[in-house]
Amino acid sequence: GFGLDLADLREYQLHDDVRHIDWNVTARMQAPYVREYNEDREVTAWFMLDLSPSIDFGSMEIKKRTVLIEFIGVLSRRLTRYGNRAGVLLYGGGVDTVIHPRSGRRHVLDILNRLMGRPETPNAPETDLSDFINTARQIIKRRSLVFLISDFISTPGWAKPLAQMAQRHELVA
């Protein structure tokens, strides 16, 4: 992913992993060479959450909203535990809440508290994911890991903005 940058090429040594051998350089130099990478440890993750009325559908015990909140809790805690930052964009007919990226357990608890305290919106306007994605592209300036969590029940036309976002960010939909 985008978290690895090529730092250097050096000659192979006995303790090196053979999976890191650069075969093109090895063929040119007639000796095995390995790639070394710099890992980007500070990753910013954004959760784009579609909280339109269709997300409140489900069985008596569990709704899509509950699964969404549990997923965000687990993943954001896993990310922020190692110093990465997590931010959230909430969409309910428009981007109405932006929680800027921070790290730490308290931040994750704040995100979950806001999600669980958010009321259902049964009469919100029709979901327009293209508007949501375009607004998110304006808000998220720095290259990030972006999770778009939606049921994708929307007006058509969101595929092109999604592809444009994927060109700049590491995107998981």
KETI-787661 format. One record per residue (C-alpha): x, y, z; chain. Coordinates in pm, 1 decimal. Example, Ala and Ser with C-alpha at 12.3 -4.5 7.8 and 13.67 -1.06 7.14 Angstrom:
REM KETI-787661
u->1230.0, v->-450.0, w->780.0, vexvo->A
u->1367.0, v->-106.0, w->714.0, vexvo->A
REM end
This chain:
REM KETI-787661
u->0.0, v->0.0, w->0.0, vexvo->A
u->97.4, v->364.0, w->24.9, vexvo->A
u->268.5, v->307.9, w->362.3, vexvo->A
u->586.1, v->170.6, w->205.3, vexvo->A
u->848.5, v->377.8, w->24.1, vexvo->A
u->1153.4, v->230.9, w->-145.8, vexvo->A
u->1456.7, v->339.9, w->56.5, vexvo->A
u->1751.0, v->158.4, w->-98.9, vexvo->A
u->1883.7, v->-142.2, w->-287.0, vexvo->A
u->2166.5, v->-341.6, w->-133.0, vexvo->A
u->2343.5, v->-667.5, w->-194.2, vexvo->A
u->2179.6, v->-980.6, w->-54.7, vexvo->A
u->2306.7, v->-1112.2, w->281.5, vexvo->A
u->2240.3, v->-1451.3, w->440.5, vexvo->A
u->1976.4, v->-1327.3, w->689.2, vexvo->A
u->1765.3, v->-1149.5, w->421.4, vexvo->A
u->1423.9, v->-1273.9, w->315.9, vexvo->A
u->1433.3, v->-1404.2, w->-41.6, vexvo->A
u->1091.4, v->-1247.0, w->-107.1, vexvo->A
u->1258.9, v->-903.3, w->-104.6, vexvo->A
u->1502.5, v->-982.7, w->-386.2, vexvo->A
u->1473.9, v->-740.6, w->-677.7, vexvo->A
u->1505.5, v->-975.9, w->-971.8, vexvo->A
u->1551.3, v->-705.5, w->-1236.4, vexvo->A
u->1853.6, v->-553.7, w->-1059.4, vexvo->A
u->1986.6, v->-901.3, w->-980.9, vexvo->A
u->1979.1, v->-991.5, w->-1351.6, vexvo->A
u->2164.1, v->-671.7, w->-1449.0, vexvo->A
u->2429.0, v->-683.8, w->-1173.6, vexvo->A
u->2488.3, v->-1063.6, w->-1181.1, vexvo->A
u->2457.3, v->-1069.6, w->-799.8, vexvo->A
u->2143.5, v->-1082.7, w->-583.3, vexvo->A
u->2010.7, v->-749.2, w->-455.9, vexvo->A
u->1729.0, v->-682.8, w->-208.2, vexvo->A
u->1496.8, v->-386.9, w->-166.8, vexvo->A
u->1475.6, v->-196.2, w->160.7, vexvo->A
u->1167.7, v->5.8, w->248.6, vexvo->A
u->1076.5, v->290.8, w->478.6, vexvo->A
u->743.5, v->221.1, w->641.6, vexvo->A
u->505.1, v->509.1, w->699.2, vexvo->A
u->393.0, v->449.6, w->1056.4, vexvo->A
u->155.9, v->743.7, w->1085.7, vexvo->A
u->-143.0, v->648.7, w->875.0, vexvo->A
u->-455.9, v->860.5, w->882.5, vexvo->A
u->-775.5, v->660.8, w->842.0, vexvo->A
u->-1111.5, v->816.3, w->758.0, vexvo->A
u->-1442.9, v->641.4, w->803.3, vexvo->A
u->-1710.5, v->769.6, w->567.2, vexvo->A
u->-2036.9, v->650.0, w->720.2, vexvo->A
u->-2364.4, v->650.6, w->531.0, vexvo->A
u->-2628.1, v->689.8, w->802.6, vexvo->A
u->-2924.3, v->727.5, w->567.2, vexvo->A
u->-3262.7, v->573.1, w->662.7, vexvo->A
u->-3182.7, v->249.2, w->474.8, vexvo->A
u->-2907.0, v->175.2, w->730.5, vexvo->A
u->-3173.2, v->136.3, w->1002.4, vexvo->A
u->-3303.7, v->-181.6, w->841.1, vexvo->A
u->-3247.7, v->-522.8, w->995.7, vexvo->A
u->-3391.7, v->-799.8, w->1204.9, vexvo->A
u->-3542.9, v->-756.6, w->1549.7, vexvo->A
u->-3208.8, v->-821.9, w->1722.1, vexvo->A
u->-2958.9, v->-653.8, w->1493.5, vexvo->A
u->-2969.6, v->-371.1, w->1241.9, vexvo->A
u->-2717.5, v->-256.7, w->984.6, vexvo->A
u->-2649.1, v->45.7, w->1207.4, vexvo->A
u->-2541.6, v->-183.3, w->1495.1, vexvo->A
u->-2303.9, v->-375.4, w->1270.6, vexvo->A
u->-2162.0, v->-44.5, w->1144.4, vexvo->A
u->-2098.1, v->85.2, w->1497.7, vexvo->A
u->-1932.4, v->-240.6, w->1604.8, vexvo->A
u->-1714.1, v->-243.1, w->1293.1, vexvo->A
u->-1604.6, v->117.6, w->1348.7, vexvo->A
u->-1528.3, v->46.0, w->1714.3, vexvo->A
u->-1307.4, v->-252.9, w->1643.1, vexvo->A
u->-1125.0, v->-108.6, w->1344.5, vexvo->A
u->-1069.2, v->241.2, w->1483.2, vexvo->A
u->-936.3, v->102.6, w->1811.2, vexvo->A
u->-705.5, v->-131.3, w->1623.7, vexvo->A
u->-572.7, v->157.0, w->1412.6, vexvo->A
u->-532.0, v->413.0, w->1691.3, vexvo->A
u->-361.3, v->167.2, w->1926.6, vexvo->A
u->-36.0, v->199.3, w->1730.1, vexvo->A
u->-30.8, v->577.8, w->1691.9, vexvo->A
u->-236.2, v->605.8, w->1373.5, vexvo->A
u->-519.5, v->855.7, w->1359.4, vexvo->A
u->-886.1, v->801.5, w->1275.8, vexvo->A
u->-1146.9, v->1051.4, w->1161.5, vexvo->A
u->-1514.4, v->1019.5, w->1071.2, vexvo->A
u->-1751.6, v->1178.1, w->820.6, vexvo->A
u->-2120.6, v->1121.2, w->889.4, vexvo->A
u->-2375.9, v->1144.9, w->610.2, vexvo->A
u->-2748.5, v->1166.5, w->669.0, vexvo->A
u->-2881.1, v->1350.6, w->362.9, vexvo->A
u->-2563.1, v->1560.7, w->361.0, vexvo->A
u->-2229.3, v->1562.3, w->540.2, vexvo->A
u->-2348.8, v->1694.0, w->873.8, vexvo->A
u->-2071.4, v->1584.3, w->1111.3, vexvo->A
u->-1694.2, v->1579.7, w->1070.7, vexvo->A
u->-1486.4, v->1428.0, w->1350.3, vexvo->A
u->-1128.1, v->1521.9, w->1272.1, vexvo->A
u->-859.0, v->1252.9, w->1298.2, vexvo->A
u->-690.1, v->1191.7, w->1630.8, vexvo->A
u->-547.5, v->888.6, w->1801.6, vexvo->A
u->-608.9, v->723.0, w->2133.7, vexvo->A
u->-869.5, v->530.6, w->2322.8, vexvo->A
u->-1062.8, v->841.8, w->2431.8, vexvo->A
u->-1106.3, v->950.1, w->2071.5, vexvo->A
u->-1247.1, v->610.0, w->1974.8, vexvo->A
u->-1487.6, v->624.6, w->2269.2, vexvo->A
u->-1595.4, v->974.2, w->2160.2, vexvo->A
u->-1665.1, v->847.5, w->1807.4, vexvo->A
u->-1869.3, v->554.5, w->1938.3, vexvo->A
u->-2059.7, v->777.3, w->2180.8, vexvo->A
u->-2156.9, v->1012.7, w->1898.3, vexvo->A
u->-2264.9, v->724.0, w->1675.8, vexvo->A
u->-2474.9, v->555.2, w->1942.3, vexvo->A
u->-2636.5, v->882.1, w->2047.7, vexvo->A
u->-2732.5, v->974.4, w->1693.2, vexvo->A
u->-3108.0, v->937.4, w->1633.3, vexvo->A
u->-3255.6, v->753.8, w->1337.0, vexvo->A
u->-3365.1, v->981.0, w->1050.1, vexvo->A
u->-3667.1, v->813.2, w->885.8, vexvo->A
u->-3760.8, v->1114.9, w->668.1, vexvo->A
u->-3414.8, v->1219.6, w->544.7, vexvo->A
u->-3379.4, v->1303.5, w->175.0, vexvo->A
u->-3276.9, v->1037.2, w->-74.1, vexvo->A
u->-2915.4, v->926.4, w->-40.1, vexvo->A
u->-2675.3, v->1081.0, w->-291.1, vexvo->A
u->-2339.9, v->906.0, w->-254.2, vexvo->A
u->-2179.8, v->1116.7, w->-528.6, vexvo->A
u->-2243.3, v->1429.3, w->-317.7, vexvo->A
u->-2104.0, v->1251.3, w->-11.2, vexvo->A
u->-1788.9, v->1138.1, w->-194.1, vexvo->A
u->-1726.8, v->1478.4, w->-354.1, vexvo->A
u->-1764.2, v->1654.1, w->-19.0, vexvo->A
u->-1528.2, v->1402.3, w->140.6, vexvo->A
u->-1270.0, v->1464.9, w->-131.3, vexvo->A
u->-1274.1, v->1833.8, w->-39.2, vexvo->A
u->-1240.9, v->1764.0, w->334.1, vexvo->A
u->-974.5, v->1489.8, w->319.4, vexvo->A
u->-666.9, v->1669.3, w->189.8, vexvo->A
u->-383.5, v->1437.5, w->292.3, vexvo->A
u->-338.3, v->1091.4, w->139.5, vexvo->A
u->-524.8, v->855.7, w->371.1, vexvo->A
u->-676.9, v->516.1, w->418.2, vexvo->A
u->-1049.3, v->568.8, w->354.9, vexvo->A
u->-1327.4, v->328.5, w->449.0, vexvo->A
u->-1659.8, v->402.1, w->276.7, vexvo->A
u->-1924.4, v->217.1, w->473.8, vexvo->A
u->-2261.2, v->218.2, w->303.6, vexvo->A
u->-2529.9, v->-13.0, w->172.9, vexvo->A
u->-2492.7, v->171.5, w->-162.2, vexvo->A
u->-2866.6, v->230.3, w->-194.8, vexvo->A
u->-2833.3, v->567.5, w->-363.9, vexvo->A
u->-2913.4, v->774.3, w->-666.8, vexvo->A
u->-2698.7, v->658.5, w->-960.8, vexvo->A
u->-2379.5, v->835.1, w->-1062.0, vexvo->A
u->-2148.2, v->766.2, w->-766.3, vexvo->A
u->-1906.4, v->535.8, w->-953.1, vexvo->A
u->-1700.7, v->815.4, w->-1115.4, vexvo->A
u->-1646.5, v->1015.8, w->-793.1, vexvo->A
u->-1556.7, v->690.1, w->-616.8, vexvo->A
u->-1294.2, v->612.8, w->-882.9, vexvo->A
u->-1152.9, v->966.4, w->-850.8, vexvo->A
u->-1124.6, v->924.7, w->-475.4, vexvo->A
u->-950.6, v->588.3, w->-520.6, vexvo->A
u->-682.6, v->756.8, w->-734.2, vexvo->A
u->-572.4, v->974.6, w->-443.6, vexvo->A
u->-645.5, v->758.0, w->-138.8, vexvo->A
u->-624.6, v->396.3, w->-40.1, vexvo->A
u->-997.4, v->320.4, w->-56.4, vexvo->A
u->-1195.4, v->31.8, w->92.6, vexvo->A
u->-1565.9, v->37.1, w->11.0, vexvo->A
REM end
